[in-house]
């Protein structure tokens, strides 16, 4: 691409897109690596900065791949368009005024850090909207660890701990 005359800034932009769309959280360092390569190119210019772009290409080419975050964003955006601007549930909203307290704002809120697992499992979707799962991590790279974490939280939510863990 460089030899063909493509603008190195366009290449850097595409590398950032590749890091977020095709690698995502399977290798969380991919995005900072590509941003650093872009910045290095901006500071050094050609030909010195081209090595930073080449390094980013190699990093991305050898990284585990996942488009799970990309797909999650698309699903969440679709649901947001279809459901409109629904209010968050009152239990997660602050109640800075007496009237808001009387209307039930913040009633039943559980502060995650005050639970044994630092996880309340409370539902933060708008009232009337069923809890949805948008992000489905793959069994590659760092997403394998993210999946374990999400599965653990799902188990806490199902089992409940008397502190909101099974809050629908």
N, C-alpha and C positions, 0 to 999 in steps of 0.2 A: 504494500500500500504506500509506504514511504517512497520507494523507488518510482512508483507510478504517479507520484505527485499529490497524493492525498494530504490534506492539511493535518498535521500532527495533532492539533487541538480537536479535530473531529474524531480522530482515532482514540484520543484520550476519553472523549465523551462516550464513545461506543464501548470502551473498556469498562467504564463506570456502569453503564447499562448492563453489560454482560455480568459484572460482579453482583449486581442486585437482582437481575431477572433470572439468570441461569445457574447461579451458585448460591446466592442468598445465605441463609444461616447454616448451610452445610459447611461453610468455611467463612465465619464472620470477619476474618482478617482480610478477605478479598476486597471489600469496599475501601478500607483505609489504605491498602496497598495501591489500589488504582488511583485514589485521590492523591496519594503521595507521588506517584509517578507523574500524574498530570501537573502537580505543583512543581516537581523537579524539572519537567520539560519547560514550564512557563518561566522558571528562573534561569535555566541554562540555555534554552533554545536549541537549534540544530547546529552541529550534529551531536553535541554532548548529551542533550536531553533525550535523544532517541533511545539511548541505552535504558533509561528509566522506563520508557514505554515497552521496550522489548522485555524487560524484567517483569513488568506487569502481565504481559501476554503469557509468558512462561508460567507465572504464578497461577493465572486463571486457567490455563490449559491443563495444569496438573492438579487443580483443586477438585474436591468432590463436588458434584453438581446437585442442585435442587431448585426447582421452580415453585416450591410450596408457598413461599411468601408472596410471590407474584400471583399465584392462583388465589391465595387467601384475600389479597387486596381486591381482586376482581369480584370475588363472591361477596365480600363485605360492602363494596360499592354498589353492587346490584341490589342487595337487601336494603341498603340505605335509600336508594332511589325508589324502590317499590314501597317501602314503609313510610317514607316521608320524614318529617322532623318531629319524631316522637320525643316526649320529655323523658329524661332519666327517672328511675324510680326515686320516690321521695326520700327513702331511707339513706341514700348516698349524698343527698344535697344538704349543704350547710343550712342552719337555721339561725341567722344572725339577728332576726327580729322576733319579737313575741308573737306576732301574727303567724310567722312561718312555723314557729314551734307549735302553735295551736293547730295549724293545718297538718301537722305530722311530719314536717321536714326533719330529717335525721333520726326519726324514731326507728329503733331496731338496728341502727348501724353498728357493725362490729369492726373494730380497728384490727386489721390483720395481725399486727405486731403484739397484740394483747392475747392472742391465742397460742396454744402450745406449739403448733406447727407454723405459726406466722402466716396462716391461711384460713380465712373465714369461710370461703366457698360461697359467699353471698352472690346473688344474681344482680348484675349491673345492667341488664338489658331493660329497656323501657317496659313499664307495666303493660301487660297484654301481649308482649312479644316473648315467645319461647326462647330459652337459652339456645344459642346456635354455636356451632364450631366451624370456624372458617379456615383455620390453619391446621394442616395435616402434615407434620414433619416426616421426612423420609428417614430410612434407617442407614443414613450415610453421614459421615463427618460429624460435626457438632450437633446436627439435628437429631442424631441418635440420642444424645444426652437431653436435648430439649423434649423429645418424645417421652423419655423416662420421667421427666419432671411433670409433664402434662398428665401422663397416666397416673402418677402418684397423687396429684391434686384431684383428678377425677375420682380416684378411690376414696380420698378423704371426703369429697363431696357426697359420694354415694353412701359411705359408712356413717357419716355425720359424727360430730363430737360434742353435740349439745351446745355448740357455740356458733351455729350457722353453717356448719359443714355440709348439711344436706338441704340447705335452703334452696327451694326450687327456682 
